[in-house]
Amino acid sequence: MEPNNLPNPNPSTDHGISAYYQTRAEHHAVVTSDWLAQAQAAVTRNAAVPEVLPKIAATGGSRAAGSGKAFSVIDEFNYWRKKPDLAEAVAAIMALAAFIRSSEATTMMELEIELKKASDTLKSWDTTSISLSAGCDLFMRYVTRTSALEYEDFNAAKLRLIERGEKFGEISLKARRTIAMLGQDFVFDGSTILVHGYSRVVLEVLKLAASNRKMFRVLCTEGRPDRTGLRFSNELAQLGVPVKLLIDSAVAYTMDEVDMVFVGADGVVESGGIINMMGTYQIALVAHCMNKPVYVAAESYKFARLYPLDQKDLAPAIRPIEFGVPIPSGVEVERNARDYTPPQYLTLLFTDLGVLTPSVVSDELIQLYL
Amino acid sequence: MDSRRLPRTVIDPKVRLVGFFTSGDPPPARFNPNTADATAATAAAISSSSQNSDINLTGNSLSPVMIPPLRRMSPRRCDEMQMPIGSYNPSESLLGTSPSRRGINGPDFSEVATSAWLGISGSMKAAASFPGSSGEMMMVGKNGGNALVKNMDTTELAAKTVPGVTEKDGGTLTDMKNEGAGTVRHQKQMTTRAERRAIQEAQRASKAAAMMDEKDGGTRTDIKNEGAGTVRHQKQTTTKAERRAIQEAQRASKAVTMMDGKGGKSIASTGGGAPSISNQEKVLKQSQKKDGPQETGATSEKKVSRNPDKDRKKDIPQPRMQFDDKNRVEKAKRRAVVNQFEARNRVELFRHLPQYEHGPQLPYLESKFFHLDNIHPSVYKVGLKYLSGTITGGNARCQEMLLAFREAIIDYSTPPEKVLVRDLTSKIGSYVSFLIECRPLSVSMGNAIRFLKNRVAKLHHNVSESEAKSRLISDVDRFINEKIIVADQIIVQHAVTKIRDGDVLLIYGYSTVVEMILLHAHEQGKQFRVMVVDSRPKLEGKILLRKLVMKGLSCTYTHINAISYVMHEVKCVFLGASAILSNGTVFSRVGTACIAMVAHAFRVPVLICCEAYKFHERVQLDSICSNELGNPDVISNVPGKEDVNHLANWADHKNLQLLNLFYDATPSDYVSMIVTEHGMVPPTSVPVIVREYGKDQFIF
């Protein structure tokens, strides 16, 4: 459950930037080449860093070949996670599906064991990503459940698994649409919504609300240091929604004019709390203080069997932070990319399973992993 | 509270019909006399002054029952019949002269109802083997039957068959009962049934009418139950055995009403006053003839009936024994093996819990070891260990109990003329009631017993005895292994992930699983410190402290008084639990709630480590309504300091009560996480686990 101590076989995370964060940066953030360079320079302590780029090249090759031994589930995963609009959990499931296709196992049992190994390597490759491990767990769960159907012959079962894996992207998109349908009901005319970070699901909700001619206003936090808020406000402005950009420290200042807080989630944990971009916790705290509802939009495949007790109870996802000026020597920088918001500060979760209270998350998880 | 509940039992017939309220309700002896009188008066007004016309009336109302297409009529008739059912309570209140007996009647009659049903639904042999129940059955049958004979004395055949036919409308339960009753009657009165009965009827009707007039005067109330009432009045000066027989009869008659009410039928209540009197007299005569056997028969049948009874109402929690209910306590005492002595200065708020003197009964019980009749020696041994406090802790107690049951099952052989499933269930039931006498059951034990009984009940009846025994033994072994041993290992694996280097962990009391967690984390080489918090009078922490220190863990030992002082440096609190209830309330060693609250105030996470078999679907909001009281002496004296004896003769002070509570309830708000073998879950998910895993835990 706590992959803290596992050795990371892939050296690419050793330089301090979590792979999870890289994906995020590529998908959501205003990624400027200069800060990437800057970030790279900031972590040159570990000089020998195998770059991500050669890996991408390698993935293409291995994908084309798809042969048993040479197949690497991690490469496959990396290939998928580069795709925009594809959630990490989906990428993991795609990778596992591809693994099944290339597998030479002849019995269901064998396949299951191999798959377990693959998912373990995938999980340990990036211990910081919750949706990766959630996706792996989910798919494994599906496989073990399906293989219970013994009457089916092996090839049919295998095909079914592959099909399921490849359909998952679709399922994920559908989940997003479902959430948007559910969530837009909560947006009422004349409301002011505070959003934090760049979440595709939240964007979907607001898009749908806007297309339903709801009149609302959005306050975007800046989302330091990767400025995700800038991109989010950009998207909203294109939809014609009035947006106001705040610096992250202005949340409490503006909270009294806010009607509701909308956030996405990297992972929803068993307690019903969420793990999300750094700053979510303090926004939730402020909102709780001022009795404003905090809504979380998250697909159900982000539900993870994790139970952090406090902020430090999670493997930190390290990211580079640029301050514009050189950091004084001897000063430490908190570089964690996310925090944990306990369930008591959340009002509702919009998921594809429905609108849930935080305590239902655990119930769903128990039933899923029964 | 009583005054609020009582009118309901009197007035609302539906409450009566459901049957569960009876056992929890205060004894009818405490009925509000005004309401009782009022209802009695109305009932008297309803029932005509002349008894014969009354009987005829009811007889007539019965007659359409015999015509087959009754089915449509029955609901309406049921409604009509609710009147007498409801108003039979006043007559019951007339019987209030001896409260203790009524106390017995109240809670037990639903039980007897099942026993009647059970005895007959089974083979004829089974029914015959319980003389008591067969007696009841006769009565059951004749409540309806006699009236019919009266009506149409020529058609004896009709009289015989009608109860069965009419009951069929009511539903299978009543149906079976009355058919059975029919057969019993068959046996008893072979040929000239109808004639003889007709004669008897006439005689008794007149006799009873006369008697009624003398004794009851105008207060005659109900159609049926006043029968019981008269018998009671009549026999006020009878022997114990007779009184017992009367009780039986009453119970059975009540049972009939219950059943009928449920099935939408009330054959019994149409039986009329005179016939029911006659029935009871008959039963009485029978029991007088053989009161010894009947008594044993009645008790054994009660035990048998208990389990299916529970099976049927599994979804509704059994009311607990309330020890401030004098009648029930007395009744329980009569059956008890262990003679407990009431403590002298009982704590007022906790009067509903058993408060006994501790100590004196143990040598006596030990000496009784070789005179056991129906308790297996290993069970007896375990019971004595509970009593003396040698075995404590939820897991240990449950495990010992299961092992004792396992022994008992190995040594078990089905007595001739009995069915293994039923006999073994009743055996286990008697063992359990012995263990309860020694010490109240914990939730874990309750769940284990429920599991075992379920396994016994699920045995197919054509399984051979040895096969059944070996299956049960393996079930017991599996329960111990899966639910306790392996579960603990998984809990340890989960919980260890929450221990990090440099942590300070606070533990309280002595929980085996917490000990395992700490030792395991230590073996993994994690660097952490343990704060062992302890409290008087048990000082269980010392045992744990010793074990931990021996293994080389660095520990701090303190008492609960210092909890707010030490809490600020604590990183995490690990606690065990005796039970976790479905609202997330944690039931654990007294003091746990205090620890959890202080931890919550300091924002320290509280982890409860508990196996899922200790989860219970009950909900409890305080630690008062269900708890255990220990020996008050242990808190009054200070160990090792003989000169500090300010409370030496505390029991002599009437206004001083010492309270030694065993458990307390921690609200779920103070619990951050519950670690079970099914993973780490928030306290809000307890009902989900109970629901999802409880199914296969008890049914498989």
HADDOCK unambig.tbl for C-alpha pairs under 7 A between the chains (distance, minus, plus):
assign (segid A and resid 2 and name CA) (segid B and resid 497 and name CA) 6.19 0.50 0.50
assign (segid A and resid 270 and name CA) (segid B and resid 681 and name CA) 6.53 0.50 0.50
assign (segid A and resid 271 and name CA) (segid B and resid 681 and name CA) 6.64 0.50 0.50
assign (segid A and resid 271 and name CA) (segid B and resid 682 and name CA) 5.38 0.50 0.50
assign (segid A and resid 307 and name CA) (segid B and resid 680 and name CA) 6.66 0.50 0.50
assign (segid A and resid 309 and name CA) (segid B and resid 605 and name CA) 6.50 0.50 0.50
assign (segid A and resid 359 and name CA) (segid B and resid 684 and name CA) 6.16 0.50 0.50
assign (segid A and resid 362 and name CA) (segid B and resid 681 and name CA) 6.66 0.50 0.50
assign (segid A and resid 362 and name CA) (segid B and resid 685 and name CA) 6.35 0.50 0.50
assign (segid A and resid 363 and name CA) (segid B and resid 685 and name CA) 5.88 0.50 0.50
assign (segid A and resid 363 and name CA) (segid B and resid 688 and name CA) 6.05 0.50 0.50
